[in-house]
Amino acid sequence: MADEIDLAQQHAAELLARNIARAVQRPVGISAFFCVDCEAPIAEARRRAIQGVTRCVSCQADNERRMKHLRSGVQ
């Protein structure tokens, strides 16, 4: 007979498996030739290395810093 902990662990494992499957099947867009933020050309090496890239390196770094700041809750 399964107890509540076993059922909770099974549910968590199923949820994790569904989330991973959904993330893996997410369609990847075509890499942009120009940055969506500053309109500078995106280097070919970057476009080949990262499928679906839409920002140049500096704009991506700025975006990641902004997102990190927002997630930290610092106002």
PDB file of N, CA, C, O and CB in Angstrom:
ATOM      1  N   MET A   1       0.841  -1.183   0.000  1.00  0.00           N
ATOM      2  CA  MET A   1       0.000   0.000   0.000  1.00  0.00           C
ATOM      3  C   MET A   1       0.886   1.247   0.000  1.00  0.00           C
ATOM      4  O   MET A   1       1.767   1.392   0.848  1.00  0.00           O
ATOM      5  CB  MET A   1      -0.957  -0.002   1.221  1.00  0.00           C
ATOM      6  N   ALA A   2       0.650   2.123  -0.937  1.00  0.00           N
ATOM      7  CA  ALA A   2       1.440   3.343  -1.062  1.00  0.00           C
ATOM      8  C   ALA A   2       0.971   4.369  -0.039  1.00  0.00           C
ATOM      9  O   ALA A   2      -0.224   4.553   0.191  1.00  0.00           O
ATOM     10  CB  ALA A   2       1.340   3.919  -2.492  1.00  0.00           C
ATOM     11  N   ASP A   3       1.946   5.023   0.559  1.00  0.00           N
ATOM     12  CA  ASP A   3       1.564   6.079   1.499  1.00  0.00           C
ATOM     13  C   ASP A   3       1.645   7.435   0.814  1.00  0.00           C
ATOM     14  O   ASP A   3       1.998   7.519  -0.362  1.00  0.00           O
ATOM     15  CB  ASP A   3       2.466   6.054   2.755  1.00  0.00           C
ATOM     16  N   GLU A   4       1.328   8.474   1.530  1.00  0.00           N
ATOM     17  CA  GLU A   4       1.255   9.825   0.934  1.00  0.00           C
ATOM     18  C   GLU A   4       2.589  10.285   0.378  1.00  0.00           C
ATOM     19  O   GLU A   4       2.630  10.958  -0.652  1.00  0.00           O
ATOM     20  CB  GLU A   4       0.770  10.831   1.966  1.00  0.00           C
ATOM     21  N   ILE A   5       3.675   9.935   1.039  1.00  0.00           N
ATOM     22  CA  ILE A   5       4.998  10.366   0.569  1.00  0.00           C
ATOM     23  C   ILE A   5       5.321   9.709  -0.768  1.00  0.00           C
ATOM     24  O   ILE A   5       5.831  10.363  -1.677  1.00  0.00           O
ATOM     25  CB  ILE A   5       6.089  10.024   1.613  1.00  0.00           C
ATOM     26  N   ASP A   6       5.026   8.413  -0.887  1.00  0.00           N
ATOM     27  CA  ASP A   6       5.267   7.722  -2.158  1.00  0.00           C
ATOM     28  C   ASP A   6       4.451   8.340  -3.289  1.00  0.00           C
ATOM     29  O   ASP A   6       4.959   8.529  -4.393  1.00  0.00           O
ATOM     30  CB  ASP A   6       4.934   6.233  -2.028  1.00  0.00           C
ATOM     31  N   LEU A   7       3.200   8.650  -3.017  1.00  0.00           N
ATOM     32  CA  LEU A   7       2.340   9.263  -4.033  1.00  0.00           C
ATOM     33  C   LEU A   7       2.842  10.649  -4.414  1.00  0.00           C
ATOM     34  O   LEU A   7       2.823  11.022  -5.587  1.00  0.00           O
ATOM     35  CB  LEU A   7       0.895   9.351  -3.529  1.00  0.00           C
ATOM     36  N   ALA A   8       3.291  11.408  -3.422  1.00  0.00           N
ATOM     37  CA  ALA A   8       3.820  12.751  -3.702  1.00  0.00           C
ATOM     38  C   ALA A   8       5.086  12.665  -4.541  1.00  0.00           C
ATOM     39  O   ALA A   8       5.272  13.463  -5.460  1.00  0.00           O
ATOM     40  CB  ALA A   8       4.107  13.508  -2.388  1.00  0.00           C
ATOM     41  N   GLN A   9       5.959  11.708  -4.239  1.00  0.00           N
ATOM     42  CA  GLN A   9       7.185  11.537  -5.014  1.00  0.00           C
ATOM     43  C   GLN A   9       6.871  11.107  -6.443  1.00  0.00           C
ATOM     44  O   GLN A   9       7.507  11.575  -7.388  1.00  0.00           O
ATOM     45  CB  GLN A   9       8.103  10.509  -4.343  1.00  0.00           C
ATOM     46  N   GLN A  10       5.909  10.232  -6.601  1.00  0.00           N
ATOM     47  CA  GLN A  10       5.514   9.788  -7.935  1.00  0.00           C
ATOM     48  C   GLN A  10       4.933  10.951  -8.735  1.00  0.00           C
ATOM     49  O   GLN A  10       5.237  11.112  -9.917  1.00  0.00           O
ATOM     50  CB  GLN A  10       4.492   8.639  -7.842  1.00  0.00           C
ATOM     51  N   HIS A  11       4.100  11.757  -8.088  1.00  0.00           N
ATOM     52  CA  HIS A  11       3.512  12.917  -8.759  1.00  0.00           C
ATOM     53  C   HIS A  11       4.602  13.908  -9.171  1.00  0.00           C
ATOM     54  O   HIS A  11       4.571  14.436 -10.282  1.00  0.00           O
ATOM     55  CB  HIS A  11       2.479  13.608  -7.842  1.00  0.00           C
ATOM     56  N   ALA A  12       5.561  14.160  -8.283  1.00  0.00           N
ATOM     57  CA  ALA A  12       6.654  15.087  -8.591  1.00  0.00           C
ATOM     58  C   ALA A  12       7.484  14.575  -9.761  1.00  0.00           C
ATOM     59  O   ALA A  12       7.887  15.356 -10.623  1.00  0.00           O
ATOM     60  CB  ALA A  12       7.550  15.295  -7.358  1.00  0.00           C
ATOM     61  N   ALA A  13       7.744  13.268  -9.800  1.00  0.00           N
ATOM     62  CA  ALA A  13       8.523  12.690 -10.890  1.00  0.00           C
ATOM     63  C   ALA A  13       7.780  12.810 -12.221  1.00  0.00           C
ATOM     64  O   ALA A  13       8.389  13.117 -13.245  1.00  0.00           O
ATOM     65  CB  ALA A  13       8.843  11.221 -10.595  1.00  0.00           C
ATOM     66  N   GLU A  14       6.480  12.572 -12.210  1.00  0.00           N
ATOM     67  CA  GLU A  14       5.688  12.695 -13.436  1.00  0.00           C
ATOM     68  C   GLU A  14       5.641  14.138 -13.916  1.00  0.00           C
ATOM     69  O   GLU A  14       5.752  14.403 -15.113  1.00  0.00           O
ATOM     70  CB  GLU A  14       4.268  12.173 -13.211  1.00  0.00           C
ATOM     71  N   LEU A  15       5.477  15.059 -12.992  1.00  0.00           N
ATOM     72  CA  LEU A  15       5.451  16.478 -13.347  1.00  0.00           C
ATOM     73  C   LEU A  15       6.783  16.912 -13.941  1.00  0.00           C
ATOM     74  O   LEU A  15       6.818  17.630 -14.940  1.00  0.00           O
ATOM     75  CB  LEU A  15       5.118  17.335 -12.118  1.00  0.00           C
ATOM     76  N   LEU A  16       7.876  16.477 -13.329  1.00  0.00           N
ATOM     77  CA  LEU A  16       9.207  16.806 -13.844  1.00  0.00           C
ATOM     78  C   LEU A  16       9.391  16.245 -15.248  1.00  0.00           C
ATOM     79  O   LEU A  16       9.901  16.934 -16.132  1.00  0.00           O
ATOM     80  CB  LEU A  16      10.301  16.261 -12.906  1.00  0.00           C
ATOM     81  N   ALA A  17       8.979  15.003 -15.455  1.00  0.00           N
ATOM     82  CA  ALA A  17       9.111  14.388 -16.777  1.00  0.00           C
ATOM     83  C   ALA A  17       8.307  15.148 -17.832  1.00  0.00           C
ATOM     84  O   ALA A  17       8.788  15.348 -18.947  1.00  0.00           O
ATOM     85  CB  ALA A  17       8.658  12.927 -16.728  1.00  0.00           C
ATOM     86  N   ARG A  18       7.094  15.571 -17.491  1.00  0.00           N
ATOM     87  CA  ARG A  18       6.277  16.345 -18.441  1.00  0.00           C
ATOM     88  C   ARG A  18       6.931  17.682 -18.755  1.00  0.00           C
ATOM     89  O   ARG A  18       6.960  18.101 -19.912  1.00  0.00           O
ATOM     90  CB  ARG A  18       4.862  16.573 -17.879  1.00  0.00           C
ATOM     91  N   ASN A  19       7.456  18.357 -17.733  1.00  0.00           N
ATOM     92  CA  ASN A  19       8.084  19.662 -17.953  1.00  0.00           C
ATOM     93  C   ASN A  19       9.338  19.540 -18.818  1.00  0.00           C
ATOM     94  O   ASN A  19       9.583  20.378 -19.685  1.00  0.00           O
ATOM     95  CB  ASN A  19       8.436  20.315 -16.613  1.00  0.00           C
ATOM     96  N   ILE A  20      10.122  18.502 -18.580  1.00  0.00           N
ATOM     97  CA  ILE A  20      11.322  18.295 -19.397  1.00  0.00           C
ATOM     98  C   ILE A  20      10.928  18.001 -20.838  1.00  0.00           C
ATOM     99  O   ILE A  20      11.533  18.541 -21.764  1.00  0.00           O
ATOM    100  CB  ILE A  20      12.182  17.143 -18.828  1.00  0.00           C
ATOM    101  N   ALA A  21       9.937  17.162 -21.038  1.00  0.00           N
ATOM    102  CA  ALA A  21       9.489  16.833 -22.394  1.00  0.00           C
ATOM    103  C   ALA A  21       8.989  18.077 -23.113  1.00  0.00           C
ATOM    104  O   ALA A  21       9.266  18.267 -24.297  1.00  0.00           O
ATOM    105  CB  ALA A  21       8.384  15.766 -22.354  1.00  0.00           C
ATOM    106  N   ARG A  22       8.259  18.918 -22.406  1.00  0.00           N
ATOM    107  CA  ARG A  22       7.736  20.152 -23.012  1.00  0.00           C
ATOM    108  C   ARG A  22       8.878  21.086 -23.394  1.00  0.00           C
ATOM    109  O   ARG A  22       8.829  21.713 -24.452  1.00  0.00           O
ATOM    110  CB  ARG A  22       6.766  20.867 -22.044  1.00  0.00           C
ATOM    111  N   ALA A  23       9.906  21.189 -22.550  1.00  0.00           N
ATOM    112  CA  ALA A  23      11.034  22.076 -22.837  1.00  0.00           C
ATOM    113  C   ALA A  23      11.853  21.561 -24.009  1.00  0.00           C
ATOM    114  O   ALA A  23      12.321  22.349 -24.830  1.00  0.00           O
ATOM    115  CB  ALA A  23      11.924  22.226 -21.604  1.00  0.00           C
ATOM    116  N   VAL A  24      12.030  20.260 -24.095  1.00  0.00           N
ATOM    117  CA  VAL A  24      12.821  19.676 -25.172  1.00  0.00           C
ATOM    118  C   VAL A  24      12.122  19.839 -26.509  1.00  0.00           C
ATOM    119  O   VAL A  24      12.789  20.001 -27.531  1.00  0.00           O
ATOM    120  CB  VAL A  24      13.092  18.201 -24.898  1.00  0.00           C
ATOM    121  N   GLN A  25      10.812  19.801 -26.529  1.00  0.00           N
ATOM    122  CA  GLN A  25      10.067  19.888 -27.777  1.00  0.00           C
ATOM    123  C   GLN A  25       9.782  21.320 -28.204  1.00  0.00           C
ATOM    124  O   GLN A  25       9.155  21.544 -29.240  1.00  0.00           O
ATOM    125  CB  GLN A  25       8.777  19.141 -27.648  1.00  0.00           C
ATOM    126  N   ARG A  26      10.234  22.285 -27.422  1.00  0.00           N
ATOM    127  CA  ARG A  26      10.000  23.680 -27.769  1.00  0.00           C
ATOM    128  C   ARG A  26      10.692  24.013 -29.080  1.00  0.00           C
ATOM    129  O   ARG A  26      11.885  23.744 -29.227  1.00  0.00           O
ATOM    130  CB  ARG A  26      10.492  24.611 -26.648  1.00  0.00           C
ATOM    131  N   PRO A  27       9.983  24.585 -30.028  1.00  0.00           N
ATOM    132  CA  PRO A  27      10.598  24.905 -31.317  1.00  0.00           C
ATOM    133  C   PRO A  27      11.654  26.006 -31.175  1.00  0.00           C
ATOM    134  O   PRO A  27      11.495  26.958 -30.411  1.00  0.00           O
ATOM    135  CB  PRO A  27       9.523  25.337 -32.324  1.00  0.00           C
ATOM    136  N   VAL A  28      12.713  25.842 -31.922  1.00  0.00           N
ATOM    137  CA  VAL A  28      13.793  26.823 -31.915  1.00  0.00           C
ATOM    138  C   VAL A  28      13.653  27.676 -33.158  1.00  0.00           C
ATOM    139  O   VAL A  28      13.543  27.157 -34.269  1.00  0.00           O
ATOM    140  CB  VAL A  28      15.196  26.137 -31.857  1.00  0.00           C
ATOM    141  N   GLY A  29      13.658  28.974 -32.973  1.00  0.00           N
ATOM    142  CA  GLY A  29      13.523  29.873 -34.106  1.00  0.00           C
ATOM    143  C   GLY A  29      14.813  30.013 -34.884  1.00  0.00           C
ATOM    144  O   GLY A  29      15.870  29.533 -34.473  1.00  0.00           O
ATOM    145  N   ILE A  30      14.705  30.661 -35.978  1.00  0.00           N
ATOM    146  CA  ILE A  30      15.864  30.924 -36.821  1.00  0.00           C
ATOM    147  C   ILE A  30      16.633  32.091 -36.223  1.00  0.00           C
ATOM    148  O   ILE A  30      16.038  33.077 -35.789  1.00  0.00           O
ATOM    149  CB  ILE A  30      15.442  31.224 -38.294  1.00  0.00           C
ATOM    150  N   SER A  31      17.937  31.979 -36.201  1.00  0.00           N
ATOM    151  CA  SER A  31      18.770  33.044 -35.662  1.00  0.00           C
ATOM    152  C   SER A  31      18.630  34.314 -36.501  1.00  0.00           C
ATOM    153  O   SER A  31      18.549  34.265 -37.728  1.00  0.00           O
ATOM    154  CB  SER A  31      20.238  32.599 -35.604  1.00  0.00           C
ATOM    155  N   ALA A  32      18.606  35.441 -35.810  1.00  0.00           N
ATOM    156  CA  ALA A  32      18.505  36.729 -36.489  1.00  0.00           C
ATOM    157  C   ALA A  32      19.883  37.176 -36.986  1.00  0.00           C
ATOM    158  O   ALA A  32      20.909  36.796 -36.422  1.00  0.00           O
ATOM    159  CB  ALA A  32      17.899  37.794 -35.546  1.00  0.00           C
ATOM    160  N   PHE A  33      19.892  37.964 -38.018  1.00  0.00           N
ATOM    161  CA  PHE A  33      21.144  38.516 -38.530  1.00  0.00           C
ATOM    162  C   PHE A  33      21.490  39.825 -37.830  1.00  0.00           C
ATOM    163  O   PHE A  33      22.656  40.217 -37.781  1.00  0.00           O
ATOM    164  CB  PHE A  33      21.052  38.736 -40.041  1.00  0.00           C
ATOM    165  N   PHE A  34      20.471  40.504 -37.285  1.00  0.00           N
ATOM    166  CA  PHE A  34      20.688  41.769 -36.600  1.00  0.00           C
ATOM    167  C   PHE A  34      20.049  41.723 -35.222  1.00  0.00           C
ATOM    168  O   PHE A  34      18.988  41.125 -35.043  1.00  0.00           O
ATOM    169  CB  PHE A  34      20.123  42.942 -37.422  1.00  0.00           C
ATOM    170  N   CYS A  35      20.686  42.346 -34.261  1.00  0.00           N
ATOM    171  CA  CYS A  35      20.221  42.369 -32.875  1.00  0.00           C
ATOM    172  C   CYS A  35      18.859  43.069 -32.792  1.00  0.00           C
ATOM    173  O   CYS A  35      18.658  44.112 -33.415  1.00  0.00           O
ATOM    174  CB  CYS A  35      21.258  43.081 -31.961  1.00  0.00           C
ATOM    175  N   VAL A  36      17.928  42.498 -32.027  1.00  0.00           N
ATOM    176  CA  VAL A  36      16.600  43.091 -31.883  1.00  0.00           C
ATOM    177  C   VAL A  36      16.633  44.352 -31.025  1.00  0.00           C
ATOM    178  O   VAL A  36      15.711  45.165 -31.091  1.00  0.00           O
ATOM    179  CB  VAL A  36      15.638  42.080 -31.279  1.00  0.00           C
ATOM    180  N   ASP A  37      17.686  44.526 -30.217  1.00  0.00           N
ATOM    181  CA  ASP A  37      17.768  45.694 -29.350  1.00  0.00           C
ATOM    182  C   ASP A  37      18.525  46.865 -29.986  1.00  0.00           C
ATOM    183  O   ASP A  37      18.029  47.991 -30.026  1.00  0.00           O
ATOM    184  CB  ASP A  37      18.430  45.312 -28.053  1.00  0.00           C
ATOM    185  N   CYS A  38      19.725  46.581 -30.479  1.00  0.00           N
ATOM    186  CA  CYS A  38      20.556  47.685 -30.989  1.00  0.00           C
ATOM    187  C   CYS A  38      20.704  47.674 -32.508  1.00  0.00           C
ATOM    188  O   CYS A  38      21.298  48.593 -33.073  1.00  0.00           O
ATOM    189  CB  CYS A  38      21.928  47.626 -30.356  1.00  0.00           C
ATOM    190  N   GLU A  39      20.176  46.653 -33.176  1.00  0.00           N
ATOM    191  CA  GLU A  39      20.221  46.501 -34.632  1.00  0.00           C
ATOM    192  C   GLU A  39      21.627  46.327 -35.199  1.00  0.00           C
ATOM    193  O   GLU A  39      21.833  46.493 -36.401  1.00  0.00           O
ATOM    194  CB  GLU A  39      19.584  47.688 -35.273  1.00  0.00           C
ATOM    195  N   ALA A  40      22.599  45.992 -34.341  1.00  0.00           N
ATOM    196  CA  ALA A  40      23.952  45.695 -34.814  1.00  0.00           C
ATOM    197  C   ALA A  40      23.965  44.280 -35.396  1.00  0.00           C
ATOM    198  O   ALA A  40      23.182  43.429 -34.975  1.00  0.00           O
ATOM    199  CB  ALA A  40      25.002  45.836 -33.654  1.00  0.00           C
ATOM    200  N   PRO A  41      24.844  44.028 -36.354  1.00  0.00           N
ATOM    201  CA  PRO A  41      24.915  42.676 -36.924  1.00  0.00           C
ATOM    202  C   PRO A  41      25.361  41.661 -35.864  1.00  0.00           C
ATOM    203  O   PRO A  41      26.222  41.959 -35.036  1.00  0.00           O
ATOM    204  CB  PRO A  41      25.886  42.648 -38.130  1.00  0.00           C
ATOM    205  N   ILE A  42      24.772  40.466 -35.898  1.00  0.00           N
ATOM    206  CA  ILE A  42      25.167  39.389 -34.989  1.00  0.00           C
ATOM    207  C   ILE A  42      26.195  38.540 -35.724  1.00  0.00           C
ATOM    208  O   ILE A  42      25.980  38.135 -36.867  1.00  0.00           O
ATOM    209  CB  ILE A  42      23.923  38.524 -34.526  1.00  0.00           C
ATOM    210  N   ALA A  43      27.310  38.275 -35.059  1.00  0.00           N
ATOM    211  CA  ALA A  43      28.404  37.526 -35.681  1.00  0.00           C
ATOM    212  C   ALA A  43      27.941  36.139 -36.119  1.00  0.00           C
ATOM    213  O   ALA A  43      27.141  35.497 -35.439  1.00  0.00           O
ATOM    214  CB  ALA A  43      29.587  37.404 -34.713  1.00  0.00           C
ATOM    215  N   GLU A  44      28.454  35.687 -37.260  1.00  0.00           N
ATOM    216  CA  GLU A  44      28.059  34.392 -37.795  1.00  0.00           C
ATOM    217  C   GLU A  44      28.388  33.259 -36.823  1.00  0.00           C
ATOM    218  O   GLU A  44      27.622  32.305 -36.695  1.00  0.00           O
ATOM    219  CB  GLU A  44      28.742  34.148 -39.133  1.00  0.00           C
ATOM    220  N   ALA A  45      29.527  33.366 -36.143  1.00  0.00           N
ATOM    221  CA  ALA A  45      29.902  32.325 -35.179  1.00  0.00           C
ATOM    222  C   ALA A  45      28.865  32.218 -34.067  1.00  0.00           C
ATOM    223  O   ALA A  45      28.543  31.114 -33.628  1.00  0.00           O
ATOM    224  CB  ALA A  45      31.290  32.617 -34.580  1.00  0.00           C
ATOM    225  N   ARG A  46      28.348  33.334 -33.613  1.00  0.00           N
ATOM    226  CA  ARG A  46      27.320  33.320 -32.567  1.00  0.00           C
ATOM    227  C   ARG A  46      26.016  32.728 -33.098  1.00  0.00           C
ATOM    228  O   ARG A  46      25.362  31.951 -32.403  1.00  0.00           O
ATOM    229  CB  ARG A  46      27.074  34.745 -32.031  1.00  0.00           C
ATOM    230  N   ARG A  47      25.641  33.083 -34.306  1.00  0.00           N
ATOM    231  CA  ARG A  47      24.407  32.544 -34.900  1.00  0.00           C
ATOM    232  C   ARG A  47      24.486  31.034 -35.056  1.00  0.00           C
ATOM    233  O   ARG A  47      23.492  30.333 -34.862  1.00  0.00           O
ATOM    234  CB  ARG A  47      24.137  33.195 -36.263  1.00  0.00           C
ATOM    235  N   ARG A  48      25.669  30.528 -35.409  1.00  0.00           N
ATOM    236  CA  ARG A  48      25.833  29.083 -35.571  1.00  0.00           C
ATOM    237  C   ARG A  48      25.885  28.364 -34.223  1.00  0.00           C
ATOM    238  O   ARG A  48      25.383  27.248 -34.091  1.00  0.00           O
ATOM    239  CB  ARG A  48      27.102  28.784 -36.367  1.00  0.00           C
ATOM    240  N   ALA A  49      26.488  29.002 -33.234  1.00  0.00           N
ATOM    241  CA  ALA A  49      26.656  28.359 -31.926  1.00  0.00           C
ATOM    242  C   ALA A  49      25.352  28.293 -31.148  1.00  0.00           C
ATOM    243  O   ALA A  49      25.109  27.323 -30.430  1.00  0.00           O
ATOM    244  CB  ALA A  49      27.697  29.100 -31.109  1.00  0.00           C
ATOM    245  N   ILE A  50      24.505  29.315 -31.282  1.00  0.00           N
ATOM    246  CA  ILE A  50      23.271  29.389 -30.505  1.00  0.00           C
ATOM    247  C   ILE A  50      22.100  29.510 -31.471  1.00  0.00           C
ATOM    248  O   ILE A  50      21.889  30.563 -32.074  1.00  0.00           O
ATOM    249  CB  ILE A  50      23.301  30.590 -29.504  1.00  0.00           C
ATOM    250  N   GLN A  51      21.346  28.435 -31.613  1.00  0.00           N
ATOM    251  CA  GLN A  51      20.195  28.478 -32.513  1.00  0.00           C
ATOM    252  C   GLN A  51      19.120  29.388 -31.939  1.00  0.00           C
ATOM    253  O   GLN A  51      18.810  29.329 -30.749  1.00  0.00           O
ATOM    254  CB  GLN A  51      19.631  27.062 -32.752  1.00  0.00           C
ATOM    255  N   GLY A  52      18.561  30.218 -32.788  1.00  0.00           N
ATOM    256  CA  GLY A  52      17.479  31.101 -32.371  1.00  0.00           C
ATOM    257  C   GLY A  52      17.940  32.364 -31.676  1.00  0.00           C
ATOM    258  O   GLY A  52      17.128  33.058 -31.063  1.00  0.00           O
ATOM    259  N   VAL A  53      19.217  32.679 -31.754  1.00  0.00           N
ATOM    260  CA  VAL A  53      19.736  33.874 -31.089  1.00  0.00           C
ATOM    261  C   VAL A  53      19.124  35.128 -31.711  1.00  0.00           C
ATOM    262  O   VAL A  53      18.964  35.205 -32.929  1.00  0.00           O
ATOM    263  CB  VAL A  53      21.282  33.923 -31.180  1.00  0.00           C
ATOM    264  N   THR A  54      18.783  36.110 -30.875  1.00  0.00           N
ATOM    265  CA  THR A  54      18.174  37.346 -31.376  1.00  0.00           C
ATOM    266  C   THR A  54      18.915  38.593 -30.908  1.00  0.00           C
ATOM    267  O   THR A  54      18.594  39.702 -31.335  1.00  0.00           O
ATOM    268  CB  THR A  54      16.727  37.424 -30.937  1.00  0.00           C
ATOM    269  N   ARG A  55      19.906  38.419 -30.033  1.00  0.00           N
ATOM    270  CA  ARG A  55      20.646  39.573 -29.511  1.00  0.00           C
ATOM    271  C   ARG A  55      22.142  39.390 -29.705  1.00  0.00           C
ATOM    272  O   ARG A  55      22.644  38.267 -29.718  1.00  0.00           O
ATOM    273  CB  ARG A  55      20.332  39.790 -28.025  1.00  0.00           C
ATOM    274  N   CYS A  56      22.852  40.509 -29.856  1.00  0.00           N
ATOM    275  CA  CYS A  56      24.306  40.465 -29.893  1.00  0.00           C
ATOM    276  C   CYS A  56      24.813  40.167 -28.478  1.00  0.00           C
ATOM    277  O   CYS A  56      24.034  40.185 -27.525  1.00  0.00           O
ATOM    278  CB  CYS A  56      24.900  41.810 -30.441  1.00  0.00           C
ATOM    279  N   VAL A  57      26.082  39.901 -28.343  1.00  0.00           N
ATOM    280  CA  VAL A  57      26.647  39.502 -27.054  1.00  0.00           C
ATOM    281  C   VAL A  57      26.426  40.578 -25.991  1.00  0.00           C
ATOM    282  O   VAL A  57      26.005  40.259 -24.879  1.00  0.00           O
ATOM    283  CB  VAL A  57      28.142  39.209 -27.200  1.00  0.00           C
ATOM    284  N   SER A  58      26.699  41.827 -26.305  1.00  0.00           N
ATOM    285  CA  SER A  58      26.578  42.877 -25.292  1.00  0.00           C
ATOM    286  C   SER A  58      25.124  43.108 -24.875  1.00  0.00           C
ATOM    287  O   SER A  58      24.851  43.312 -23.693  1.00  0.00           O
ATOM    288  CB  SER A  58      27.177  44.177 -25.815  1.00  0.00           C
ATOM    289  N   CYS A  59      24.201  43.079 -25.814  1.00  0.00           N
ATOM    290  CA  CYS A  59      22.781  43.258 -25.468  1.00  0.00           C
ATOM    291  C   CYS A  59      22.264  42.062 -24.677  1.00  0.00           C
ATOM    292  O   CYS A  59      21.450  42.230 -23.769  1.00  0.00           O
ATOM    293  CB  CYS A  59      21.930  43.455 -26.742  1.00  0.00           C
ATOM    294  N   GLN A  60      22.727  40.856 -25.009  1.00  0.00           N
ATOM    295  CA  GLN A  60      22.318  39.675 -24.252  1.00  0.00           C
ATOM    296  C   GLN A  60      22.830  39.762 -22.823  1.00  0.00           C
ATOM    297  O   GLN A  60      22.109  39.413 -21.888  1.00  0.00           O
ATOM    298  CB  GLN A  60      22.830  38.392 -24.926  1.00  0.00           C
ATOM    299  N   ALA A  61      24.063  40.221 -22.640  1.00  0.00           N
ATOM    300  CA  ALA A  61      24.623  40.377 -21.293  1.00  0.00           C
ATOM    301  C   ALA A  61      23.812  41.407 -20.508  1.00  0.00           C
ATOM    302  O   ALA A  61      23.504  41.192 -19.335  1.00  0.00           O
ATOM    303  CB  ALA A  61      26.117  40.801 -21.363  1.00  0.00           C
ATOM    304  N   ASP A  62      23.467  42.522 -21.148  1.00  0.00           N
ATOM    305  CA  ASP A  62      22.646  43.541 -20.481  1.00  0.00           C
ATOM    306  C   ASP A  62      21.279  42.971 -20.102  1.00  0.00           C
ATOM    307  O   ASP A  62      20.788  43.214 -19.000  1.00  0.00           O
ATOM    308  CB  ASP A  62      22.473  44.779 -21.393  1.00  0.00           C
ATOM    309  N   ASN A  63      20.672  42.225 -21.002  1.00  0.00           N
ATOM    310  CA  ASN A  63      19.368  41.632 -20.740  1.00  0.00           C
ATOM    311  C   ASN A  63      19.439  40.647 -19.569  1.00  0.00           C
ATOM    312  O   ASN A  63      18.554  40.638 -18.713  1.00  0.00           O
ATOM    313  CB  ASN A  63      18.842  40.927 -21.999  1.00  0.00           C
ATOM    314  N   GLU A  64      20.481  39.824 -19.530  1.00  0.00           N
ATOM    315  CA  GLU A  64      20.626  38.862 -18.439  1.00  0.00           C
ATOM    316  C   GLU A  64      20.837  39.569 -17.101  1.00  0.00           C
ATOM    317  O   GLU A  64      20.317  39.120 -16.079  1.00  0.00           O
ATOM    318  CB  GLU A  64      21.793  37.912 -18.721  1.00  0.00           C
ATOM    319  N   ARG A  65      21.594  40.672 -17.094  1.00  0.00           N
ATOM    320  CA  ARG A  65      21.774  41.440 -15.853  1.00  0.00           C
ATOM    321  C   ARG A  65      20.448  42.030 -15.386  1.00  0.00           C
ATOM    322  O   ARG A  65      20.139  42.006 -14.195  1.00  0.00           O
ATOM    323  CB  ARG A  65      22.810  42.565 -16.056  1.00  0.00           C
ATOM    324  N   ARG A  66      19.661  42.563 -16.332  1.00  0.00           N
ATOM    325  CA  ARG A  66      18.346  43.118 -15.977  1.00  0.00           C
ATOM    326  C   ARG A  66      17.431  42.044 -15.402  1.00  0.00           C
ATOM    327  O   ARG A  66      16.767  42.258 -14.388  1.00  0.00           O
ATOM    328  CB  ARG A  66      17.685  43.764 -17.205  1.00  0.00           C
ATOM    329  N   MET A  67      17.403  40.890 -16.056  1.00  0.00           N
ATOM    330  CA  MET A  67      16.538  39.805 -15.588  1.00  0.00           C
ATOM    331  C   MET A  67      16.976  39.296 -14.223  1.00  0.00           C
ATOM    332  O   MET A  67      16.137  38.986 -13.378  1.00  0.00           O
ATOM    333  CB  MET A  67      16.535  38.656 -16.594  1.00  0.00           C
ATOM    334  N   LYS A  68      18.275  39.207 -14.002  1.00  0.00           N
ATOM    335  CA  LYS A  68      18.788  38.772 -12.693  1.00  0.00           C
ATOM    336  C   LYS A  68      18.385  39.773 -11.619  1.00  0.00           C
ATOM    337  O   LYS A  68      17.994  39.391 -10.516  1.00  0.00           O
ATOM    338  CB  LYS A  68      20.334  38.612 -12.727  1.00  0.00           C
ATOM    339  N   HIS A  69      18.482  41.050 -11.949  1.00  0.00           N
ATOM    340  CA  HIS A  69      18.103  42.105 -11.009  1.00  0.00           C
ATOM    341  C   HIS A  69      16.610  42.020 -10.680  1.00  0.00           C
ATOM    342  O   HIS A  69      16.222  42.170  -9.522  1.00  0.00           O
ATOM    343  CB  HIS A  69      18.446  43.497 -11.589  1.00  0.00           C
ATOM    344  N   LEU A  70      15.781  41.782 -11.685  1.00  0.00           N
ATOM    345  CA  LEU A  70      14.342  41.679 -11.451  1.00  0.00           C
ATOM    346  C   LEU A  70      13.985  40.455 -10.630  1.00  0.00           C
ATOM    347  O   LEU A  70      13.096  40.510  -9.780  1.00  0.00           O
ATOM    348  CB  LEU A  70      13.600  41.641 -12.767  1.00  0.00           C
ATOM    349  N   ARG A  71      14.685  39.334 -10.883  1.00  0.00           N
ATOM    350  CA  ARG A  71      14.398  38.108 -10.117  1.00  0.00           C
ATOM    351  C   ARG A  71      14.824  38.243  -8.674  1.00  0.00           C
ATOM    352  O   ARG A  71      14.213  37.635  -7.795  1.00  0.00           O
ATOM    353  CB  ARG A  71      15.097  36.908 -10.745  1.00  0.00           C
ATOM    354  N   SER A  72      15.864  39.029  -8.403  1.00  0.00           N
ATOM    355  CA  SER A  72      16.339  39.156  -7.024  1.00  0.00           C
ATOM    356  C   SER A  72      15.373  39.961  -6.164  1.00  0.00           C
ATOM    357  O   SER A  72      15.454  39.919  -4.936  1.00  0.00           O
ATOM    358  CB  SER A  72      17.715  39.807  -7.000  1.00  0.00           C
ATOM    359  N   GLY A  73      14.457  40.698  -6.802  1.00  0.00           N
ATOM    360  CA  GLY A  73      13.471  41.470  -6.054  1.00  0.00           C
ATOM    361  C   GLY A  73      13.981  42.791  -5.539  1.00  0.00           C
ATOM    362  O   GLY A  73      13.295  43.464  -4.769  1.00  0.00           O
ATOM    363  N   VAL A  74      15.189  43.178  -5.954  1.00  0.00           N
ATOM    364  CA  VAL A  74      15.754  44.454  -5.521  1.00  0.00           C
ATOM    365  C   VAL A  74      15.056  45.574  -6.278  1.00  0.00           C
ATOM    366  O   VAL A  74      14.984  45.540  -7.506  1.00  0.00           O
ATOM    367  CB  VAL A  74      17.298  44.500  -5.752  1.00  0.00           C
ATOM    368  N   GLN A  75      14.566  46.518  -5.592  1.00  0.00           N
ATOM    369  CA  GLN A  75      13.860  47.627  -6.217  1.00  0.00           C
ATOM    370  C   GLN A  75      14.723  48.869  -6.236  1.00  0.00           C
ATOM    371  O   GLN A  75      14.293  49.912  -6.728  1.00  0.00           O
ATOM    372  CB  GLN A  75      12.552  47.908  -5.493  1.00  0.00           C
TER     373      GLN A  75
END
